[in-house]
Amino acid sequence: MKAKSKHILEEENMWWYYIGQLISLSGLMARSAVLSLLIMKMVGEKQGSYYVGLVRSTEFIVGTFIGVFVGIMLDSFDKRRVLQITSSLMILQAAALALITYNGPAHTAMWAIMAVSICGSFTSAVDGIGRNAVIRDALINKDHAGFGSAIFTSLYTFAMLAGNGLAGYLVDCVGYSNAFLLNGASFLILIFSLGRMDFSHHKIVPNSKNIPHRVAEGMRYTFKDEGIRFCILLSAMITVFGFAYNVLLPVINQTMFHGDHKQFSYLALCSGVGSLFGAILALSYGVKRAKEFGMLGSFIGAAGYILVACTTNVNYAAVAMFLCGFGFMASFTPIRGALQRLAKDGRLNGVTFGIAFMFFYGGMALSSFASGWLAEHFGCPKVLIGCGIAIYTVGLLIPIMPGAKKLN
């Protein structure tokens, strides 16, 4: 039996895990941004917001309905091997996007993009849930699980900074098709890093119960605990209203500020830097103050939404994007860490995160589609103000919601 580490970064598994995650997530964020820029180029400003939101929503729609079943599957198999399989499928998805965009936006069919996105949504569901659920399995010292999840969320923000910030430059330098190929290559690093991890200390416990019983058991465990239930519902609300800025960013850049790909990267870099600062602050001080950081992040994010809606200056908009990114990650990071800390039953780890991601993916799908559709009909500024008011209200409600006391 290996000795327990005193600090999470003393565990070699986590170094390999975080390196692979950082590179592959950066590629994934770049792919989403490049895809949004491609759609805006294909359909123009008038319908761009609707189709950007529609395509982004299809990436999450499957996970909204099958998350709990994915969790059951992950509890029954080696999560590392499952993630290596999903990474291989992600490479194929990137190759498919590269193929259909080879001749440029003018010769790319929207139905083909939709088909790839819908087919890839199952892989995305398994991959997203597995990336979080595998953390507890990889750790020798399970007491680090909450902090490990918070670090992973911080890496997600750095990946958002790197991926979104590079997207515009990639399109200008290598084109859409080659940008998708580079995304596919990033998953090779994740496959390699997962292979270097040692899971000899973790034993998969077989569950003889049938799937309906396991779903019921997971549901009871997840929703009976007031703290776990609160974390799941709060993170879903933060996602619905707090993540719309990222979905609408290419639309904001083109319709409100008439910018090119480089200006998109400028705004994306500012939101990414804000996300990084928010995640670092939350990681340093918010792991044991999740309730307070949930409120703080909501209020700051709301200010960013309202500022970007009310300004016509792109530099002020860049400051607003910083606040949006900071607010989202400052509130989301400690909530996700609290969920990992509260979900202590190893037998139901995958199921719990499957249910959590059903709400998360549902929030992402709803946020993507609704923000795109509303922006097309009412304009980006009104949608941004509405999201700002909503996320501010969420922040006000946090202290009085059932289960809030269990966060700290």
FIVEXSE-662970 format. One record per atom (N, C-alpha, C): residue in three letters; x, y, z. Coordinates in steps of 0.05 Angstrom, whole numbers, plus 5000, padded with zeros to 4 digits. Layout:
N
AlaXYZ ...
***
This chain:
408
Met501749765000 Met500050005000 Met501850255000 Lys501250434981 Lys502850674980 Lys502150865003 Ala504151015013 Ala503651205034 Ala502051445024 Lys500251545042 Lys498651775035 Lys500452025033 Ser499952185013 Ser501452435010 Ser500352655027 Lys502052845035 Lys501153065051 Lys500053285033 His500753295008 His499753494990 His499053364963 Ile497053464950 Ile496053344926 Ile498153334904 Leu499853534902 Leu501953544881 Leu504353374887 Glu504253234909 Glu506353034915 Glu505552764901 Glu503152744891 Glu502252504878 Glu502852514848 Glu504552334838 Glu505352334810 Glu503052314791 Asn500952164799 Asn498652134782 Asn497452404775 Met497352584794 Met495952834789 Met497553014770 Trp500252994771 Trp501853144751 Trp501253054723 Trp501252794718 Trp500552694692 Trp497752764684 Tyr495852744703 Tyr493052804698 Tyr492753094689 Tyr493953274705 Tyr493453564699 Tyr494853654674 Ile497253544667 Ile498553614642 Ile496853534618 Gly495853284619 Gly494253184597 Gly491653344595 Gln490453414617 Gln487953564617 Gln488353844606 Leu490453974615 Leu490954244606 Leu491254274576 Ile492754094564 Ile493254104535 Ile490754034520 Ser489353814528 Ser487053724513 Ser484653924516 Leu484354034540 Leu482254224544 Leu482754484529 Ser485254564527 Ser485854804510 Ser485054754481 Gly485654514471 Gly484854444444 Gly481854444441 Leu480454344462 Leu477554324461 Leu476254604461 Met477354784478 Met476355054478 Met476855204452 Ala479155154440 Ala479855274414 Ala477955174393 Arg477254914394 Arg475454804374 Arg472654934376 Ser471654964400 Ser468955094403 Ser469055384392 Ala471155524399 Ala471355804390 Ala471655824359 Val473355644348 Val473655644318 Val471055574305 Leu469655384316 Leu467055304305 Leu465055534305 Ser465055684327 Ser463255914329 Ser463956134308 Leu466556184305 Leu467456374285 Leu466756284257 Leu467056024252 Leu466255904226 Leu463355954220 Ile461655904240 Ile458755934236 Ile458056224230 Met459256404245 Met458756694240 Met459556774212 Lys461756654202 Lys462656704175 Lys460756584154 Met459556354160 Met457856214142 Met455156354139 Val453856434161 Val451156524160 Val450856824164 Gly452956964172 Gly452857254175 Gly451657344202 Glu451557604206 Glu450657724231 Glu447757664238 Lys446057664217 Lys443157654222 Lys442357404236 Gln443357174227 Gln442556914238 Gln444856784254 Gly447056924256 Gly449456804269 Gly448956724298 Ser447656904313 Ser447156844342 Ser445456594346 Tyr443456564329 Tyr441656324331 Tyr443156064326 Tyr444756064304 Tyr446155814297 Tyr448455754315 Val449855964325 Val451955914345 Val450855784370 Gly448555894380 Gly447255784403 Gly446255504398 Leu445155454375 Leu443955194368 Leu446154984367 Val448355034354 Val450554844351 Val451754794379 Arg452255004394 Arg453354964421 Arg451554794439 Ser448954834436 Ser447054684453 Ser447054384446 Thr447454324420 Thr447554034413 Thr449953894425 Glu452054034432 Glu454353914444 Glu453653804472 Phe451553904484 Phe450953834512 Phe448253684515 Ile446753674494 Ile443953574497 Ile443853284506 Val445653104495 Val445652824502 Val446252784532 Gly448352934541 Gly449152914569 Gly446952994588 Thr445053164579 Thr442853254596 Thr441053014603 Phe440852814586 Phe438952594590 Phe440252334599 Ile442852294593 Ile444052034599 Ile446252044621 Gly446552284634 Gly448652314653 Gly448752104674 Val446452034686 Val446451834707 Val447251554698 Phe446451494673 Phe447251224662 Phe450251224655 Val451251454646 Val454151464642 Val455651424668 Gly454551544690 Gly455751514716 Gly455851224725 Ile453651074720 Ile453450794727 Ile455550634711 Met455850694686 Met457850564669 Met460650614680 Leu461250864687 Leu463850934697 Leu464550804724 Asp462450754740 Asp462950624766 Asp463550324762 Ser462850224738 Ser463249934733 Ser465749874718 Phe467050074706 Phe469450024689 Phe471750194698 Asp474050144686 Asp476450294691 Asp476150574678 Lys475850784694 Lys475251044683 Lys477451144665 Arg479951074671 Arg482251154655 Arg481951044626 Arg481250784624 Arg480950664597 Arg478650794582 Val476550844597 Val474250974584 Val475051254573 Leu476551404588 Leu477451664579 Leu479351644555 Gln480951434554 Gln482651404530 Gln481051344505 Ile478851194509 Ile477051134486 Ile475651394477 Thr474651544496 Thr473251794488 Thr475151994475 Ser477651994484 Ser479652174472 Ser480152094443 Ser480251834438 Ser480651734410 Ser478251814393 Leu475851804404 Leu473451884389 Leu473452194385 Met474552344404 Met474852634400 Met476652694377 Ile478752534373 Ile480552574351 Ile479152534325 Leu477452324324 Leu475852274299 Leu473952504294 Gln472752614315 Gln470852834312 Gln472353074300 Ala474753134311 Ala476253364300 Ala477053314271 Ala477653064264 Ala478352994236 Ala475953034218 Ala473652964228 Ala471153004212 Ala470653304207 Leu471053464227 Leu470653754224 Leu472753864204 Ala475253764206 Ala477253854187 Ala476553784159 Leu475453544155 Leu474753454128 Leu472453614116 Ile470353674132 Ile468053814120 Ile468654114116 Thr470754214129 Thr471354504126 Thr473854534109 Tyr474754324095 Tyr477254334080 Tyr477254544058 Asn474854584046 Asn474654774023 Asn473755044032 Gly473655094058 Gly472955364068 Gly470055394075 Pro469355624088 Pro466555664098 Pro464455664076 Ala465255764053 Ala463255784031 Ala462355514021 His463955304026 His463255034016 His462754844040 Thr462054954063 Thr461454794086 Thr458454794091 Ala457254564095 Ala454454544099 Ala453754544129 Met451754704137 Met450954714165 Met449954444175 Trp448654284158 Trp447654024167 Trp449953844175 Ala452253864161 Ala454553694167 Ala455753774194 Ile455854034200 Ile456854114226 Ile454954014248 Met452354044244 Met450453954263 Met450653654268 Ala451053504246 Ala451253214249 Ala453653134265 Val455953254260 Val458353194276 Val457953274305 Ser456753494310 Ser456253594337 Ser454453404352 Ile452253324340 Ile450353144353 Ile451652864359 Cys453052764339 Cys454452504342 Cys456552514364 Gly457852744366 Gly459952774386 Gly458952844414 Ser456352904417 Ser455252984443 Ser455252744463 Phe454952494453 Phe455152264471 Phe457952244482 Thr459952264464 Thr462752254472 Thr463352474492 Ser462352714487 Ser462852944505 Ser461652884532 Ala459352764533 Ala458052704559 Ala459752504575 Val460552294563 Val462252094577 Val464952224585 Asp466052374567 Asp468652494572 Asp468552694595 Gly466452874594 Gly466253084615 Gly465852964643 Ile464052764645 Ile463552644671 Ile465952484680 Gly467252344661 Gly469552174669 Gly471852344678 Arg472352574666 Arg474652744674 Arg474452824703 Asn472052864713 Asn471652944741 Asn471552694759 Ala470152484751 Ala469752254768 Ala472352104773 Val474252114754 Val476751964756 Val478652084777 Ile478152334785 Ile480052464804 Ile480252304830 Arg477952234841 Arg478052084867 Arg479451814863 Asp479051684840 Asp480351424836 Asp483351454833 Ala484251674821 Ala487151714817 Ala488651784842 Leu487251894862 Leu488551984886 Leu489051754906 Ile491351754918 Ile491951564940 Ile490651674965 Asn491051934970 Asn489852064993 Asn487152194984 Lys484952054991 Lys482352144982 Lys481452414995 Asp482852495016 Asp482252745029 Asp482752985011 His484352944990 His485053154971 His482953184949 Ala480853024949 Ala478953014926 Ala477753294920 Gly476853434941 Gly475653694937 Gly477553894925 Phe480053904936 Phe482054084926 Phe482954004897 Gly483053734892 Gly483753644865 Gly481753724845 Ser479153724852 Ser477053804833 Ser477254104828 Ala477854264849 Ala478154544846 Ala480454614828 Ile482754464831 Ile485054514813 Ile484254454784 Phe482754234780 Phe481854164753 Phe480154384741 Thr478354504757 Thr476754724747 Thr478454964740 Ser480555004755 Ser482455224749 Ser483855174723 Leu484654924718 Leu485954854692 Leu483954904669 Tyr481454854674 Tyr479354894654 Tyr479355194646 Thr479655374666 Thr479655654660 Thr482155734644 Phe484455614652 Phe486955684637 Phe486655584608 Ala485355344605 Ala484855244578 Ala483055424562 Met481055534576 Met479255724563 Met480855974553 Leu482656064571 Leu484356294564 Leu486056224539 Ala487455994540 Ala489255924518 Ala487655864492 Gly485555694495 Gly484055614471 Gly482555834458 Asn480955984473 Asn479456204461 Asn481356424451 Gly483456484467 Gly485256694459 Gly486756634433 Leu487356374428 Leu488856294404 Leu487056254380 Ala484456214384 Ala482656134363 Ala482756324339 Gly482456584344 Gly482456774322 Gly485056774306 Tyr487356754321 Tyr489956744307 Tyr490256484292 Leu489256264302 Leu489456014288 Leu487956024261 Val485556144262 Val484056164237 Val485556334217 Asp486656554225 Asp488156734207 Asp490756604197 Cys492056444214 Cys494656334206 Cys494556064191 Val492755884200 Val492755624188 Val490055544175 Gly487955704180 Gly485355644169 Gly483655464187 Tyr481155444181 Tyr479255294198 Tyr479954994199 Ser480454874176 Ser480954594175 Ser483354504191 Asn485554644188 Asn488054574202 Asn487754634232 Ala486154834239 Ala485654894268 Ala484254654281 Phe482354524267 Phe481054294278 Phe482954054280 Leu484754034262 Leu486753814263 Leu488553854288 Leu489354104293 Leu490954154317 Leu489454084343 Asn486854134343 Asn485254044366 Asn485353744369 Gly485153594348 Gly485253304349 Gly487953214360 Ala490053344352 Ala492753264362 Ala493053304392 Ser491653494403 Ser491853554432 Ser490853314449 Phe489053154438 Phe488052924453 Phe489952694453 Leu491952694435 Leu494052494437 Leu495652514462 Ile496052764471 Ile497452814496 Ile495952704520 Leu493252734520 Leu491652634541 Leu491752324542 Ile491552204519 Ile491751904519 Ile494351814530 Phe496551944523 Phe499251874533 Phe499351914564 Ser498452144573 Ser498652204602 Ser496952024619 Leu494651944609 Leu492951744623 Leu494351474625 Gly495751404604 Gly497251154604 Gly499551154624 Arg500551384631 Arg502851404650 Arg501851394679 Met499251414684 Met498251414711 Met498051134723 Asp498451114749 Asp498450854763 Asp495850834780 Phe494150644773 Phe491650604787 Phe491750344803 Ser494150244810 Ser494249984824 Ser493049994852 His492950244863 His491850274890 His488750274890 His487550304866 His484650324865 His483450064855 Lys481449974869 Lys480049724862 Lys477149794854 Ile476349694831 Ile473549724823 Ile471849534838 Val469849634852 Val468049474868 Val465649394851 Pro465249144844 Pro462949064827 Pro460349114841 Asn458349194826 Asn455749244837 Asn453749054824 Ser452748874840 Ser450948664829 Ser448148754823 Lys447448994832 Lys444749084829 Lys444249164800 Asn441749134791 Asn441149204763 Asn441049504760 Ile440849594735 Ile441049884729 Ile438850044742 Pro436249964741 Pro434250124755 Pro434750164785 His435649944798 His436249964826 His438650154831 Arg440650144814 Arg442950314817 Arg442250614812 Val440550654792 Val439650934787 Val438151034812 Ala436350874823 Ala434750954846 Ala436651004870 Glu438650824874 Glu440450854896 Glu442151114893 Gly443051164869 Gly444551414864 Gly442851654868 Met440351654859 Met438551884862 Met438051934892 Arg437551714907 Arg437051754936 Arg439451874949 Tyr441851764943 Tyr444251854956 Tyr444752154949 Thr444452224924 Thr445052494914 Thr443152704925 Phe440552644924 Phe438652854931 Phe437752844960 Lys438452624974 Lys437852615003 Lys439752805018 Asp442252815009 Asp444252985022 Asp443753275014 Glu443053445033 Glu442353715028 Glu444653875015 Gly447153815024 Gly449453955013 Gly449953884984 Ile449853624978 Ile450353544950 Ile448153654932 Arg445653634941 Arg443453744925 Arg443754044920 Phe444554184940 Phe444954474937 Phe447154534917 Cys449454394919 Cys451654434900 Cys450754394871 Ile449254184866 Ile448454114839 Ile446554334828 Leu444554404844 Leu442554604835 Leu443854884831 Leu445654954849 Leu446955214848 Leu448755234823 Ser450355024819 Ser452155024796 Ser450655034770 Ala448254914769 Ala446554924745 Ala445555204740 Met444655344762 Met443755614758 Met445955804750 Ile448355774762 Ile450555934754 Ile451255894725 Thr451055644716 Thr451655584688 Thr449655704669 Val447055674675 Val445055774657 Val445356074652 Phe445756234673 Phe445856524670 Phe448656634668 Gly450656484680 Gly453356594681 Gly455156534658 Phe454456334642 Phe456156244620 Phe455356354593 Ala453156494592 Ala452156594566 Ala454156774552 Tyr455756924567 Tyr457657104555 Tyr459656954537 Asn460456714545 Asn462356564529 Asn461056454503 Val458456374505 Val457056284482 Val456756504462 Leu456056744472 Leu455356974454 Leu457857144446 Leu460157074456 Leu462557244451 Leu463057294421 Pro462957094403 Pro463357154375 Pro461157334364 Val458757304374 Val456457474366 Val456857764376 Ile457657784401 Ile458258054413 Ile460358194397 Asn462558044391 Asn464758164376 Asn463858264348 Gln462258114334 Gln461558184307 Gln459258374305 Thr457158334321 Thr454758494318 Thr454858754334 Met456158754357 Met456258994374 Met458659164369 Phe460959034362 Phe463459184359 Phe464759154332 His463359004314 His464258974286 His467158904284 Gly468058714300 Gly470858644301 Gly471558404283 Asp474158364279 Asp475158144263 Asp475957914282 His477357714271 His478257484287 His480157564309 Lys481957764303 Lys483857844323 Lys482557994346 Gln480458144340 Gln479058284362 Gln477558074378 Phe476557864366 Phe475257654381 Phe477257534401 Ser479657484391 Ser481757364408 Ser482457554431 Tyr482357814425 Tyr482958014446 Tyr480858004468 Leu478258004461 Leu476157984480 Leu476157714495 Ala476757504480 Ala476857234492 Ala479157214512 Leu481457334505 Leu483757334524 Leu483057474549 Cys481557704547 Cys480857854571 Cys478957684589 Ser477057554577 Ser475257384593 Ser476757144604 Gly478657044589 Gly480256824599 Gly482056904622 Val483257134621 Val484957234643 Val483257274667 Gly480757384664 Gly478957414686 Gly478257144698 Ser477756944681 Ser477056684691 Ser479456564707 Leu481856604697 Leu484156504710 Leu484556624738 Phe484256894739 Phe484557034765 Phe482356944784 Gly479856914774 Gly477656824791 Gly478156544802 Ala479156364784 Ala479656094793 Ala481956074813 Ile484056234808 Ile486356234827 Ile485556334854 Leu483956554854 Leu483056664880 Leu481256464894 Ala479456334879 Ala477656144891 Ala479155894902 Leu481255814887 Leu482855584895 Leu484455654920 Ser485355894922 Ser487055974945 Ser485356024970 Tyr483056144967 Tyr481456224990 Tyr478656124991 Gly477656014969 Gly474755954968 Gly473955674972 Val475955484974 Val475255204976 Val473555155002 Lys474255305023 Lys472755275048 Lys470755505053 Arg470455675032 Arg468555905034 Arg466855905009 Ala465855675002 Ala464355654976 Ala461955834975 Lys460455864998 Lys458056034998 Lys458756324992 Glu460856425006 Glu461556705002 Glu462556754974 Phe464156564964 Phe465256604937 Phe463056574916 Gly461056414921 Gly458756394903 Gly457356664900 Met456956794923 Met455757064922 Met457557264909 Leu460057274917 Leu461957464905 Leu462157444875 Gly462457194866 Gly462657154837 Gly460157234822 Ser457857174834 Ser455357244821 Ser455057554818 Phe455757704838 Phe455557994837 Phe457558114817 Ile459958014817 Ile461958124798 Ile461258044769 Gly460357794765 Gly459557714739 Gly457257884728 Ala455257944746 Ala453058104738 Ala453858384729 Ala455858504743 Ala456858764735 Ala458158754708 Gly459558534702 Gly460858504676 Gly458758484653 Tyr456658334657 Tyr454558314637 Tyr453258584631 Ile452658734652 Ile451258994648 Ile453159194635 Leu455759184642 Leu457659374630 Leu457959324601 Val458359074592 Val458759014564 Val456259084548 Ala453859054560 Ala451359124546 Ala451059424542 Cys452259584559 Cys451859874559 Cys454060034546 Thr456259904538 Thr458460054527 Thr458660014496 Thr459860214484 Thr460360194455 Thr463460194450 Asn464960204471 Asn467860204469 Asn468959924473 Val470559824455 Val471459554456 Val473359504480 Asn474859714488 Asn476559684511 Asn475059654537 Tyr472759804539 Tyr471059774563 Tyr469759494562 Ala469059404537 Ala467959134535 Ala469958924543 Ala472558974538 Ala474658794547 Ala474758774577 Val474459004591 Val474359004620 Val471858844630 Ala469558884616 Ala467158744623 Ala467458444619 Met468858364598 Met469358074594 Met471057964616 Phe472958124625 Phe474658034648 Phe472857984672 Leu470958164678 Leu469258134701 Leu467357894698 Cys466357844673 Cys464657614668 Cys466157354674 Gly468557334663 Gly470157094667 Gly470957054696 Phe471757274709 Phe472457264737 Phe470057174754 Gly467757294749 Gly465457224765 Gly464556944762 Phe464556844737 Phe463656564733 Phe465456364747 Met468056394744 Met469856194756 Met470156224786 Ala469956474796 Ala470156514825 Ala467756384839 Ser465456374826 Ser463156254838 Ser463055954833 Phe463755864809 Phe463455584801 Phe465555404813 Thr468055504814 Thr470255334823 Thr469855214851 Pro469255384872 Pro468955274899 Pro466455094902 Ile464355154886 Ile461954984887 Ile462554704877 Arg464154684855 Arg464854424844 Arg466754274864 Gly468554424876 Gly470254304896 Gly468754204920 Ala466654354929 Ala465054264951 Ala463554014945 Leu462653984920 Leu461153744911 Leu463053504913 Gln465453524904 Gln467353304905 Gln467953224934 Arg468053424952 Arg468653374980 Arg466253244994 Leu463853324987 Leu461453215000 Leu460652934990 Ala461252874965 Ala460552614954 Ala462752414961 Lys462452284984 Lys464552114995 Lys464251824990 Asp461851734980 Asp461351454975 Asp462651374949 Gly464951234950 Gly466451154926 Gly464850984907 Arg463050814918 Arg461450644901 Arg459550794882 Leu458851034891 Leu456851194876 Leu458151454865 Asn460751464864 Asn462151704855 Asn461351774827 Gly461451584809 Gly460751634781 Gly457851714778 Val455951574793 Val453151634791 Val452651924801 Thr453851994823 Thr453452264834 Thr454352474813 Phe456652434802 Phe457652634782 Phe456052614756 Gly454952374750 Gly453152354727 Gly450752524730 Ile449552514754 Ile447152674759 Ile447852974759 Ala450153034771 Ala451053314772 Ala451453424744 Phe452553254726 Phe453053344699 Phe450553344682 Met448553194690 Met445953224676 Met444953504679 Phe445153614703 Phe444253884709 Phe446154084695 Phe448754024696 Phe450754204684 Phe450354214654 Tyr450153984641 Tyr449753974612 Tyr447054094605 Gly445054044621 Gly442454174616 Gly442654474617 Gly444154574637 Gly444554864639 Gly446054974615 Met448154834606 Met449654924583 Met447954924558 Ala446354704554 Ala444654694530 Ala442554914530 Leu441254954553 Leu439255164556 Leu440455434552 Ser442755484565 Ser444155744562 Ser444955804533 Ser446055594520 Ser446955634492 Ser444655694473 Phe442555524474 Phe440355564455 Phe438755814461 Ala438055854487 Ala436356074494 Ala437756344489 Ser440356364496 Ser441756614492 Ser442056674462 Gly442556474446 Gly442756514417 Gly440056594405 Trp437956454412 Trp435356514401 Trp434356794410 Leu434756854436 Leu433857114446 Leu435457344434 Ala438157294430 Ala439757504418 Ala438957564389 Glu438057364375 Glu437157404347 Glu434557574347 His432757524366 His430157654366 His430157924381 Phe431857954402 Phe431758194418 Phe434358344419 Gly436458234408 Gly439058364408 Gly440758284431 Cys443358284427 Cys445258194448 Cys445158364474 Pro444958634471 Pro444958794496 Pro442758724515 Lys440358684505 Lys438058614523 Lys438458344536 Val439558154521 Val440057884532 Val442157904554 Leu444258064549 Leu446458084569 Leu445458224595 Ile443758424592 Ile442658554616 Ile440858354631 Gly439258204617 Gly437558004630 Gly439157794645 Cys441357704633 Cys443157504647 Cys444457634671 Gly445257894669 Gly446458024691 Gly444558044715 Ile442058114710 Ile440058134731 Ile439557864744 Ala439357654727 Ala438857384736 Ala441157284754 Ile443657314746 Ile445857214761 Ile446257364787 Tyr445557624787 Tyr445557784811 Tyr443457684831 Thr441157614821 Thr439057504838 Thr439857234850 Val441257064834 Val442256814845 Val444156864868 Gly445857064865 Gly447757124887 Gly446257214912 Leu444157364910 Leu442557444933 Leu441157214947 Leu440357014931 Leu438956784942 Leu440656574956 Ile443256574949 Ile445056354959 Ile444856324990 Pro445056535006 Pro445156495035 Pro442656375047 Ile440356415033 Ile437856315045 Ile436856055033 Met438455945014 Met437555695001 Met438255455019 Pro436555255020 Pro437055015037 Pro439654875029 Gly441254815048 Gly443854675043 Gly446254855041 Ala445755125041 Ala448055315038 Ala450055285061 Lys449155215085 Lys450955205108 Lys452954975105 Lys452254775089 Lys454054545086 Lys456354595067 Leu456354815053 Leu458454875034 Leu461154925048 Asn461055055071 Asn463555135085 Asn464354925106 
***
